[in-house]
Amino acid sequence: MNDFTLDERLASDTFPVADLPLCRVLLMNDARYPWVILVPRHPAISEILELPAADQQQLWREATQLGEAMKVALGGDKLNIASLGNVVSQLHVHVVIRQHGDATWPAPVWGNGTPEPYDLAGQAHMRDQLLAHIQTLDVSSALTR
């Protein structure tokens, strides 16, 4: 997965958390929701169908396992997993924990309301929580290189 470069918009809207076998995990800078973005570390990929089949399965494995861990630990009512790419073409997958009555429930998080950036302590706390959950995942797989 050489030559991987994170899109500038993703870099400016997120905080790095960790690298899974396939994806870079980023915390979205919006404290209204537990919201991470997974970016497969492949250069110049914009669609899931452009990934090799094994990496498509790995992407789903990483998204669902991390989403489940976040939902259980953070008490969410709904797990949203989506790949849109209408603004940022680099392939990325949103993993968002929703709660009945959150800032935009039941509407989508994208384009609704005003994001509430994390303060330094809140960002560090959420990053630490995510790292603790990531350490419990079993996302190992034979990836294509």
C-alpha positions as CSV (number, residue, x, y, z in Angstrom):
1,M,0.0,0.0,0.0
2,N,2.7,2.4,-1.0
3,D,2.1,5.9,-2.2
4,F,-0.9,6.3,0.1
5,T,-1.7,10.0,0.8
6,L,-4.7,11.2,2.8
7,D,-6.9,13.6,1.0
8,E,-6.4,17.2,2.3
9,R,-10.1,17.6,3.2
10,L,-10.1,14.4,5.3
11,A,-6.9,15.5,7.0
12,S,-8.3,18.9,7.9
13,D,-11.6,17.5,9.2
14,T,-10.3,14.7,11.3
15,F,-7.7,13.5,13.9
16,P,-5.6,10.4,13.3
17,V,-6.3,7.5,15.7
18,A,-4.6,4.3,14.4
19,D,-3.9,2.1,11.5
20,L,-5.8,-1.2,11.1
21,P,-4.5,-3.9,8.7
22,L,-6.2,-2.1,5.7
23,C,-7.5,1.2,6.9
24,R,-6.3,4.4,8.6
25,V,-8.8,5.2,11.4
26,L,-9.7,8.9,11.7
27,L,-11.8,10.7,14.3
28,M,-14.2,13.2,12.7
29,N,-13.9,16.5,14.4
30,D,-17.6,16.7,15.4
31,A,-18.3,16.0,19.0
32,R,-22.0,15.6,18.4
33,Y,-21.5,12.0,17.4
34,P,-19.0,9.2,18.0
35,W,-17.9,9.3,14.3
36,V,-14.8,7.7,12.7
37,I,-13.7,7.5,9.1
38,L,-11.9,4.5,7.7
39,V,-9.6,5.1,4.7
40,P,-8.1,2.1,3.0
41,R,-4.4,2.8,2.5
42,H,-4.5,2.3,-1.3
43,P,-3.4,5.1,-3.6
44,A,-5.9,6.6,-6.1
45,I,-9.0,4.5,-5.1
46,S,-12.4,6.1,-5.1
47,E,-14.8,3.2,-5.2
48,I,-15.1,0.0,-3.1
49,L,-15.3,-2.0,-6.3
50,E,-11.7,-0.8,-7.2
51,L,-10.3,-2.7,-4.2
52,P,-9.2,-6.4,-4.7
53,A,-11.9,-8.7,-3.4
54,A,-10.0,-9.7,-0.3
55,D,-9.6,-6.0,0.6
56,Q,-13.3,-5.4,0.1
57,Q,-14.0,-8.1,2.7
58,Q,-11.3,-6.6,5.0
59,L,-12.9,-3.1,4.7
60,W,-16.2,-4.5,5.7
61,R,-14.6,-6.5,8.6
62,E,-12.9,-3.5,10.0
63,A,-15.9,-1.2,9.6
64,T,-18.4,-3.6,11.2
65,Q,-16.1,-4.8,14.1
66,L,-15.1,-1.2,15.0
67,G,-18.7,-0.1,14.7
68,E,-20.0,-2.9,16.9
69,A,-17.4,-2.2,19.6
70,M,-18.2,1.6,19.5
71,K,-22.0,0.9,19.6
72,V,-21.7,-1.4,22.6
73,A,-19.2,0.7,24.5
74,L,-20.8,4.1,23.8
75,G,-24.4,3.0,24.2
76,G,-25.6,3.8,20.7
77,D,-29.1,3.1,19.4
78,K,-28.1,2.7,15.7
79,L,-24.9,2.1,13.8
80,N,-24.5,3.9,10.5
81,I,-21.9,2.7,8.0
82,A,-21.7,4.5,4.7
83,S,-19.4,5.3,1.8
84,L,-20.5,8.5,0.0
85,G,-17.6,10.2,-1.7
86,N,-19.6,13.0,-3.2
87,V,-17.3,15.7,-1.7
88,V,-14.1,13.8,-1.1
89,S,-13.5,11.3,-3.9
90,Q,-10.8,9.3,-2.0
91,L,-12.4,6.1,-0.8
92,H,-13.5,6.4,2.8
93,V,-16.1,4.8,5.0
94,H,-18.0,6.7,7.7
95,V,-18.8,4.7,10.9
96,V,-21.2,6.8,13.1
97,I,-23.0,5.8,16.3
98,R,-26.4,7.4,16.5
99,Q,-28.7,7.9,19.5
100,H,-32.4,8.6,19.5
101,G,-32.6,12.4,20.1
102,D,-29.1,13.2,19.0
103,A,-28.4,16.6,17.3
104,T,-29.9,15.5,13.9
105,W,-31.9,12.4,14.7
106,P,-33.3,10.8,12.5
107,A,-31.8,12.8,9.6
108,P,-28.4,11.9,8.3
109,V,-25.3,13.5,10.0
110,W,-24.0,14.8,6.6
111,G,-24.9,18.4,5.9
112,N,-27.2,18.7,8.9
113,G,-26.6,21.2,11.7
114,T,-23.4,22.8,12.6
115,P,-20.4,20.6,13.6
116,E,-19.2,21.0,17.1
117,P,-15.4,20.7,17.1
118,Y,-13.8,18.8,19.9
119,D,-11.9,20.7,22.5
120,L,-8.4,19.3,23.2
121,A,-9.5,17.2,26.2
122,G,-12.6,15.8,24.5
123,Q,-10.6,14.9,21.4
124,A,-7.9,13.1,23.5
125,H,-10.6,11.3,25.6
126,M,-12.5,10.0,22.5
127,R,-9.2,9.0,20.8
128,D,-8.2,7.0,23.9
129,Q,-11.6,5.3,24.0
130,L,-11.3,4.4,20.3
131,L,-7.8,3.0,20.8
132,A,-9.0,0.8,23.7
133,H,-11.7,-0.6,21.4
134,I,-9.3,-1.0,18.5
135,Q,-7.0,-3.2,20.6
136,T,-9.9,-5.6,21.2
137,L,-10.7,-6.2,17.5
138,D,-9.8,-9.3,15.6
139,V,-9.4,-7.7,12.1
140,S,-6.4,-9.7,11.0
141,S,-6.6,-10.9,7.4
142,A,-4.4,-11.8,4.5
143,L,-4.5,-8.6,2.5
144,T,-3.4,-8.1,-1.0
145,R,-0.3,-5.9,-1.4
